[in-house]
């Protein structure tokens, strides 16, 4: 029996729909075809939370270590594209600075200062587009600080990031990547080598160089840069959008700052910045009712799993007091759970605190609506806001 007959909903699902407004289609798939074959994806899409966990936990059956993994084609093997012992070897040298207490001690002061600087620059205007003037610059600044690259400014890091992301996106879309991405990666690699060679440098990269080859330090630095900018910018932007679109929930947070963590988790649940994670089947296997063949792409919809009504009551509602919000899977799960999740949470919490405290009457610009968009990475293109300027 053909997959179109076995999976009619998957056969009629378009990638354009999943990029534009995925939630109604994901709900249908989750109910009727929780593991479905999508011809446009040329792979399986998993939308139910329990099955998503099965895939992400089992790196022996569902691996990232495949030649089709596009990030590795640009920056080489890294913790993102390896499994088993090699994954652990690449990841472990970077783990210590991202543990909860170390993150707070090492980064809270810097994030506070950088957030204050950005908000101070915005404050007098009474209007701004906060993705590019606030969330993006903050994410870049924190990544630059975390990597500790000698001689690299935030503008330099952002230019490398833009070029590498463009190459990865082109490859993902089946296009030939231009030379800018590999060239940017070579400049990043040179900066890593200079940092490690600097006797006065003290950074994450220097400590990692004691356990990894320089090329491996560079590839993992690129992955940390990518994750720290792309997904954290999305996390701040989406959380801000959710709060401003739900005035009642915003009022609860303003009355009780202790609810801010809940607001961040709930935003991650409703609209994770990274919507899907890809794996490749290492053997023939069965997932749910689907017979998966060795080599098949198995794409886990974190967005779909995060609105599973078996786990989340009234799953389409934004509720800052939701008891089960921490069960969201926005940071993935299993061996590839996001290394810097605690840093991203801290960054987003501090960012929202400053915006809500310093910009009175903060609200969306009704003339310029904002909507998340994207197949793999989801965030609004722009969030235009207004606030009341103090006399």
C-alpha positions in Angstrom: 0.0 0.0 0.0 1.4 3.4 -0.9 2.2 6.0 1.8 -0.3 8.4 0.2 -3.0 5.9 0.9 -1.7 5.0 4.3 -1.1 8.6 5.3 -3.6 10.8 3.5 -3.1 13.7 5.9 0.6 13.6 5.5 0.2 13.4 1.7 -1.9 16.6 1.7 0.4 18.5 4.1 2.5 21.2 2.6 5.8 22.7 3.9 4.3 26.2 3.2 1.4 25.5 5.5 3.8 24.3 8.2 5.9 27.4 7.9 2.9 29.8 7.9 0.4 28.4 10.4 1.3 24.9 11.4 -0.9 24.4 14.5 -4.2 23.3 13.0 -2.5 20.8 10.6 -0.2 19.5 13.4 -3.3 18.9 15.6 -4.9 16.9 12.8 -1.7 14.8 12.3 -1.2 14.3 16.0 -4.8 12.9 16.4 -5.0 10.8 13.3 -1.4 10.2 12.0 1.0 10.9 14.8 3.8 9.4 12.8 3.0 10.4 9.2 4.9 10.3 5.9 5.1 13.7 4.2 6.0 13.5 0.5 7.0 17.2 0.5 9.4 16.5 3.4 10.5 13.2 1.9 10.4 11.9 5.5 8.4 11.1 8.5 6.9 13.7 10.8 6.3 12.8 14.5 3.8 15.0 16.3 2.8 13.2 19.5 4.8 13.9 22.6 5.4 10.3 23.8 6.6 9.3 20.3 8.7 12.4 20.0 10.4 11.4 23.3 11.0 7.8 22.0 12.9 9.2 19.0 15.0 11.8 20.9 16.0 9.4 23.6 17.0 6.5 21.3 20.2 7.8 19.5 21.1 4.3 18.5 18.0 3.9 16.3 17.5 7.5 15.5 20.8 9.3 14.9 22.0 12.8 13.8 25.2 11.3 12.4 24.2 11.2 8.7 25.8 12.9 5.7 22.5 14.7 5.0 22.9 16.7 8.2 23.4 20.2 6.7 25.1 22.0 9.6 28.0 19.5 9.5 28.4 20.1 5.8 29.3 23.7 6.5 31.2 23.5 9.9 32.3 19.9 10.1 31.5 17.3 12.8 30.4 18.7 16.2 28.3 17.8 19.2 25.2 18.6 17.1 26.0 16.0 14.4 27.5 13.2 16.4 26.1 10.4 18.6 27.4 7.9 21.1 31.0 8.3 22.5 32.0 10.9 19.9 29.1 13.1 20.8 30.0 12.8 24.5 33.6 13.6 23.8 32.7 16.8 21.8 30.0 18.0 24.3 31.6 17.4 27.7 34.4 20.0 27.4 31.7 22.7 27.0 29.3 21.5 29.7 30.6 22.9 32.9 30.0 26.7 32.2 26.4 26.0 31.3 25.3 24.4 34.5 22.6 26.4 36.4 24.6 27.9 39.2 27.6 28.6 37.0 25.4 30.3 34.4 24.0 32.7 37.0 27.4 33.5 38.5 29.1 33.8 35.2 26.5 35.6 33.1 23.8 37.4 35.1 25.8 40.6 35.6 26.8 40.8 32.0 23.2 40.2 30.8 21.9 42.8 33.2 24.4 45.4 32.0 23.9 44.7 28.3 20.1 44.7 28.6 20.2 48.0 30.5 22.4 49.5 27.8 20.0 48.4 25.0 16.9 49.6 26.8 18.4 52.9 27.7 19.2 53.6 24.1 15.5 52.8 23.1 13.8 54.5 26.0 13.3 58.1 24.7 11.7 57.1 21.4 8.4 55.6 22.5 8.5 53.2 19.6 10.8 50.4 18.4 11.1 47.2 16.5 12.4 44.9 19.3 13.6 41.9 17.4 16.4 43.7 15.6 17.0 46.5 18.0 16.9 44.5 21.2 16.5 40.7 21.1 19.0 40.0 18.4 21.8 42.4 19.7 21.4 40.9 23.2 21.7 37.4 21.9 24.8 38.2 19.9 26.4 40.0 22.8 25.9 37.1 25.2 27.3 34.6 22.7 30.3 36.8 22.1 30.9 37.0 25.8 30.4 33.3 26.3 32.9 32.3 23.6 35.5 34.8 24.7 37.0 35.1 21.2 40.1 37.3 21.2 39.6 40.4 18.9 36.0 39.5 17.9 33.3 42.2 18.3 29.6 41.5 18.4 29.4 42.9 14.8 32.0 40.4 13.6 30.3 37.5 15.3 27.0 38.5 13.8 28.4 38.7 10.3 29.9 35.2 10.7 26.6 33.9 12.0 24.6 35.4 9.2 26.8 33.9 6.5 26.9 30.4 8.1 23.2 30.3 8.6 22.6 31.3 5.0 24.7 28.4 3.8 23.0 25.9 6.1 19.6 27.2 5.0 20.5 26.9 1.3 21.6 23.3 1.7 18.5 22.5 3.7 16.4 23.9 0.8 18.3 21.7 -1.7 20.3 24.6 -3.1 24.0 24.9 -3.6 25.6 26.9 -0.8 27.6 29.9 -1.8 31.2 30.6 -0.7 30.3 33.1 2.1 29.4 30.5 4.7 32.6 28.4 4.5 34.6 31.7 4.3 33.0 33.0 7.5 33.6 29.6 9.2 37.3 29.9 8.3 37.5 33.3 9.9 35.8 31.9 13.0 38.2 29.0 13.0 41.2 31.5 12.8 39.7 33.5 15.7 39.4 30.3 17.8 43.1 29.4 17.0 44.2 32.9 18.0 42.2 32.7 21.2 43.6 29.3 22.2 47.2 30.6 21.4 46.8 33.7 23.5 48.5 33.1 26.9 46.3 35.7 28.5 43.0 34.4 27.3 40.7 32.6 29.7 37.6 31.3 28.1 35.4 28.4 27.3 37.4 27.7 24.1 40.7 27.7 25.9 39.5 25.1 28.4 37.9 23.0 25.6 41.2 23.0 23.7 42.8 20.9 26.4 40.5 18.0 25.4 39.7 18.6 21.7 41.6 19.3 18.5 41.5 22.9 17.4 39.2 22.0 14.4 36.8 20.4 16.8 36.8 23.4 19.1 36.0 25.6 16.1 33.1 23.4 14.9 31.5 23.3 18.3 32.1 27.1 18.7 30.1 27.6 15.5 27.3 25.4 16.8 27.2 27.3 20.1 27.1 30.6 18.2 24.3 29.4 15.9 22.2 28.1 18.8 22.9 31.0 21.1 21.9 33.6 18.5 19.1 32.0 16.5 17.1 30.3 19.1 17.6 32.8 21.9 16.6 35.7 19.7 13.5 33.7 18.9 12.9 32.9 22.5 12.9 36.5 23.6 10.9 37.7 20.7 8.2 35.0 21.0 7.9 35.4 24.7 7.4 39.2 24.4 4.8 38.7 21.6 2.9 36.1 23.7 2.7 38.5 26.7 1.7 41.5 24.7 -0.9 39.6 22.7 -2.5 38.4 26.0 -3.1 41.5 28.2 -4.7 39.5 31.0 -1.7 37.2 31.3 0.6 40.3 31.1 -1.2 41.9 34.0 -0.7 38.7 36.1 3.1 38.9 35.4 3.2 42.6 36.2 1.4 42.0 39.5 3.6 39.0 40.4 7.1 38.9 38.9 7.4 35.3 40.2 5.2 34.3 37.2 7.7 35.4 34.7 9.4 32.0 34.6 6.1 30.5 33.9 5.5 32.9 31.1 8.8 32.0 29.5 8.1 28.2 29.8 4.6 28.7 28.4 5.9 30.7 25.4 8.5 28.0 24.7 5.7 25.5 24.8 3.4 27.3 22.4 6.0 28.5 19.9 9.5 26.9 20.3 12.1 28.8 18.4 13.4 25.5 16.9 10.2 23.9 15.6 11.7 20.5 14.5 14.7 18.3 15.1 15.9 15.8 12.5 17.0 12.2 13.0 17.8 9.4 10.6 16.8 5.8 11.1 19.8 3.5 11.5 17.7 0.3 11.0 14.2 -0.8 10.1 11.9 -0.1 13.0 8.3 0.5 14.0 7.3 3.8 15.6 3.6 4.0 16.6 1.9 2.3 13.7 4.5 3.4 11.1 7.0 1.0 9.6 10.2 3.1 9.2 13.0 1.9 6.9 16.7 2.2 7.5 17.9 5.6 6.2 14.6 7.3 6.5 14.4 10.9 7.7 12.4 11.1 10.9 11.6 14.7 11.8 10.3 15.4 15.3 7.8 18.3 15.5 8.6 20.0 18.9 5.8 22.4 18.1 3.4 19.5 17.7 4.6 17.6 20.8 4.3 20.8 22.9 0.5 21.1 22.2 -0.3 17.4 22.8 -3.7 17.5 24.7 -2.8 14.2 26.5 -0.2 16.3 28.4 -1.3 19.9 28.2 -4.9 20.9 29.1 -6.4 23.4 26.6 -3.1 23.3 24.7 -3.6 26.3 22.5 -4.1 28.7 25.4 -1.3 30.9 26.8 -1.4 30.4 30.6 1.5 31.8 32.7 0.3 29.7 35.7 0.2 26.4 33.7 1.4 23.7 36.1 2.7 21.4 33.4 4.5 24.0 31.3 8.0 22.6 32.2 7.1 19.4 30.3 7.6 21.4 27.1 10.3 20.0 24.7 11.5 23.3 23.2 15.1 22.4 24.2 14.7 18.9 22.8 15.4 15.9 25.0 17.8 13.0 25.5 21.5 13.2 24.6 21.0 16.3 22.4 19.1 18.4 25.0 20.2 22.0 24.5 23.5 22.6 26.3 22.8 26.2 27.0 19.1 26.0 28.0 19.8 27.6 31.4 21.6 30.5 29.9 18.8 31.1 27.3 16.2 31.1 30.2 18.3 33.5 32.2 18.7 35.8 29.2 15.0 35.8 28.4 13.9 36.4 32.0 16.2 39.4 32.4 15.3 40.8 29.0 11.6 40.7 29.8 12.1 42.1 33.3 13.9 45.2 31.9 11.4 45.8 29.1 8.3 45.6 31.3 9.8 47.7 34.1 11.5 50.4 32.0 8.9 50.9 29.1 5.6 51.8 30.7 2.4 50.9 28.8 4.4 48.6 26.5 2.1 47.4 23.8 2.1 46.1 20.2 1.7 48.6 17.5 -1.8 48.0 16.1 -0.8 49.2 12.7 2.0 46.6 12.3 0.9 43.1 13.4 3.4 40.4 14.2 3.1 36.7 13.5 5.7 33.9 14.0 6.8 32.3 10.7 9.2 29.6 9.7 9.5 25.9 9.0 12.5 25.0 11.1 13.1 28.2 13.1 10.0 30.2 14.1 9.7 33.8 15.1 8.1 36.9 13.8 10.0 38.9 11.3 9.5 42.0 13.4 7.8 43.1 16.6 6.8 46.7 16.5 5.9 48.2 19.9 4.9 51.5 21.5 5.2 52.7 25.0 4.5 55.8 27.1 7.5 58.2 27.2 8.0 59.8 30.6 8.0 63.6 30.5 
